[in-house]
Amino acid sequence: MARRNKTRAHPFIVSDMTANDTKTPSPDAPPPADQAAAEAEAREKSPWEGDLGGNLSTSLVAEIERLESEKADLTDRLVRLAAEMDNLRKRTERELTDTRKYAVSKFAGDMLVVGDNLRRTLAAVPEERREQGDDVLKTLTEGVEMTAREMDRLLEKNGVTRIAAVGERFDPHRHQAMFELPEPTKPAGTVVEVIQEGYQIGDRVLRAALVGISKDGPKAAAEPQTEATADQA
């Protein structure tokens, strides 16, 4: 009678396998109910969920409002700074232009005194003496006249011009009245004599002209009526 070989499973090996199968779930096995619920809740929860149309939370709305306010403040500061810089640039350009234009004012004023002395020198020599004088006197007189003319030319080249006076209506901004002369043929307030020439540099008076004005004459003609004054009337 043949003997059958029976292999018995070791009790410890079987128990270990069972334990391992219980501790290590299969990769294809579904997750526990609690874990599945937590993952679903995490997926459904959105940081944009809130009170603004169901999209934005209250904290995000407050943060956006703060950033918008900060942006508006910075934009306003930037616009003000740009305007200030533009005004500074224009003011600097104007100051530079005025500096170049009126840089010779002090020197020109001093040179006017020299011109006055040259004219007084010429006025001190009577016309008859010039005609009857010797060649030395004539040459000296001509040299002084030429020097005075050259100085006027150089002053004019640098923007210093003579103020019109004789025959002009008296202008207190450009003329300084020293006396009045009875002149019935001239309108009252007309410059009839110049004692000292006046000069201006650009539109700025460098020295007012010392003049004598007429009186006892007819009133000066009124300025022509413009369209604006006619409308006002």
C-alpha positions in Angstrom: 0.0 0.0 0.0 1.6 3.2 -1.1 2.3 5.9 1.4 1.0 9.3 0.8 3.2 12.3 1.6 1.2 15.0 3.3 2.6 18.5 3.5 1.3 20.5 6.3 1.3 24.2 6.2 3.2 25.8 9.0 0.9 27.6 11.3 3.2 30.6 11.8 3.6 31.2 8.0 -0.1 31.2 7.4 -0.7 33.6 10.2 2.0 36.0 9.0 0.6 36.1 5.5 -2.9 36.7 6.8 -1.6 39.6 8.9 0.3 41.1 6.0 -2.8 40.9 3.8 -4.7 42.8 6.4 -2.2 45.6 7.0 -1.3 46.3 3.4 -4.4 47.0 1.3 -4.3 46.4 -2.4 -3.5 49.4 -4.7 -6.8 48.9 -6.5 -8.8 48.8 -3.3 -11.0 51.8 -2.7 -9.9 54.3 0.1 -11.7 54.4 3.4 -14.9 56.4 3.6 -13.4 59.0 5.9 -10.4 59.7 3.6 -12.6 59.9 0.5 -14.9 62.4 2.2 -11.9 64.5 3.3 -10.5 64.5 -0.2 -13.8 65.5 -1.8 -14.2 68.3 0.7 -10.7 69.6 0.0 -11.4 69.5 -3.8 -14.7 71.4 -3.4 -13.3 74.0 -1.1 -12.1 77.1 -3.1 -10.1 80.1 -1.9 -12.3 82.3 -4.0 -15.5 81.2 -2.3 -17.1 84.1 -0.4 -19.5 87.0 -0.3 -18.9 88.9 -3.5 -21.2 87.1 -5.9 -20.2 83.8 -4.3 -16.7 84.2 -5.7 -14.5 86.4 -3.4 -14.0 86.1 0.3 -14.4 89.1 2.6 -10.6 89.3 3.3 -9.8 89.2 -0.4 -12.3 92.0 -1.1 -10.7 94.2 1.7 -7.2 93.4 0.3 -8.2 94.4 -3.2 -9.8 97.6 -2.0 -6.6 98.5 0.0 -4.4 97.8 -3.1 -6.7 99.9 -5.3 -6.5 102.8 -2.8 -2.7 102.5 -2.7 -2.6 102.5 -6.4 -4.7 105.6 -6.7 -2.6 107.4 -4.2 0.7 106.5 -5.9 -0.8 107.5 -9.3 -1.8 110.9 -7.9 1.6 111.4 -6.4 3.2 110.5 -9.7 1.0 112.9 -11.7 1.8 115.7 -9.2 5.5 115.0 -9.4 5.5 115.0 -13.2 3.6 118.4 -13.1 6.1 119.8 -10.6 9.1 118.6 -12.7 7.6 120.1 -15.9 7.0 123.5 -14.1 10.6 123.4 -12.7 12.0 122.7 -16.2 10.0 125.6 -17.7 11.0 128.0 -14.9 14.7 127.0 -15.2 14.6 127.6 -19.0 12.9 131.0 -18.4 15.5 131.9 -15.8 18.4 130.9 -18.1 16.9 132.9 -20.9 16.5 136.0 -18.7 20.0 135.5 -17.4 21.5 135.5 -20.9 19.3 138.4 -22.0 19.9 140.7 -19.0 23.5 139.6 -18.1 24.9 142.8 -19.5 22.5 145.1 -17.6 25.1 146.2 -15.0 27.9 146.7 -17.5 25.6 148.5 -20.0 24.4 150.8 -17.2 28.0 151.7 -16.4 28.8 152.3 -20.1 25.9 154.7 -20.4 27.7 157.0 -18.0 30.7 157.0 -20.4 28.4 157.8 -23.3 26.9 160.7 -21.4 30.3 162.2 -20.8 31.2 161.9 -24.4 28.0 163.8 -25.4 28.7 166.5 -22.8 32.2 166.9 -24.2 30.7 167.4 -27.7 28.1 169.8 -26.4 30.8 171.9 -24.7 32.3 172.8 -28.0 30.3 175.4 -29.8 29.4 174.8 -33.5 31.1 178.0 -34.6 34.3 176.9 -32.9 34.2 173.6 -34.7 33.9 175.2 -38.0 36.5 177.9 -37.4 38.8 175.8 -35.3 42.1 174.3 -36.4 42.5 170.8 -37.7 43.5 169.4 -34.3 40.2 170.5 -32.8 38.2 169.1 -35.7 40.0 165.8 -35.6 39.4 165.5 -31.8 35.7 166.4 -32.2 35.3 163.8 -35.0 37.1 161.2 -32.9 34.8 161.8 -29.9 31.7 161.6 -32.2 32.9 158.4 -33.8 33.6 156.9 -30.3 30.0 157.8 -29.1 28.5 156.3 -32.3 30.5 153.1 -31.9 29.5 152.7 -28.3 25.8 153.1 -29.3 26.3 150.4 -32.0 27.9 148.0 -29.6 25.2 148.6 -27.0 22.5 148.0 -29.6 24.3 144.8 -30.7 23.9 143.5 -27.1 20.2 144.3 -27.0 20.5 147.8 -25.4 18.4 150.3 -27.4 17.6 154.0 -27.0 14.1 154.9 -25.8 12.1 157.0 -28.2 11.3 160.4 -26.6 11.0 163.6 -28.6 7.5 163.8 -30.1 6.3 160.8 -28.1 3.4 160.9 -25.7 4.7 161.0 -22.1 5.0 157.5 -20.7 5.8 157.4 -16.9 7.2 153.9 -17.3 9.9 155.0 -19.8 10.1 158.8 -19.3 10.9 160.9 -16.3 9.5 164.5 -16.5 11.9 167.1 -15.3 9.9 170.3 -16.3 7.0 171.5 -18.4 7.2 173.9 -21.3 4.4 176.0 -22.7 3.9 174.7 -26.2 0.4 175.5 -27.6 1.2 173.7 -30.9 1.9 170.4 -29.2 -0.7 168.3 -27.4 -0.4 168.5 -23.6 1.9 165.8 -22.3 4.1 165.5 -25.4 7.9 165.1 -24.9 9.5 168.2 -26.4 13.0 168.1 -25.0 15.4 165.4 -23.8 17.9 166.2 -21.1 19.3 162.7 -20.8 18.8 159.8 -23.2 17.0 156.7 -21.8 17.8 153.1 -22.7 16.1 149.7 -22.4 17.3 146.2 -22.7 14.8 143.9 -24.2 11.4 145.0 -22.7 13.1 146.1 -19.4 13.9 149.8 -18.9 17.6 150.2 -18.1 17.4 153.9 -17.5 14.4 156.2 -18.0 14.8 159.2 -20.2 14.9 162.6 -18.5 12.6 164.8 -20.5 10.6 168.0 -20.6 6.9 167.9 -21.6 4.6 170.4 -23.1 1.7 172.1 -21.5 -1.1 174.6 -22.4 -1.6 172.7 -25.7 -4.6 170.9 -27.0 -5.6 167.7 -25.3 -4.1 164.6 -26.7 -6.3 162.7 -29.1 -8.1 159.8 -27.4 -6.9 156.3 -28.3 -8.9 154.7 -31.1 -11.8 152.7 -29.9 -11.3 149.0 -30.3 -14.0 146.3 -30.9 -13.7 145.2 -27.3 -14.3 148.7 -25.9 -17.1 149.3 -28.3 -18.8 146.1 -27.0 -18.3 147.2 -23.4 -19.9 150.6 -24.3 
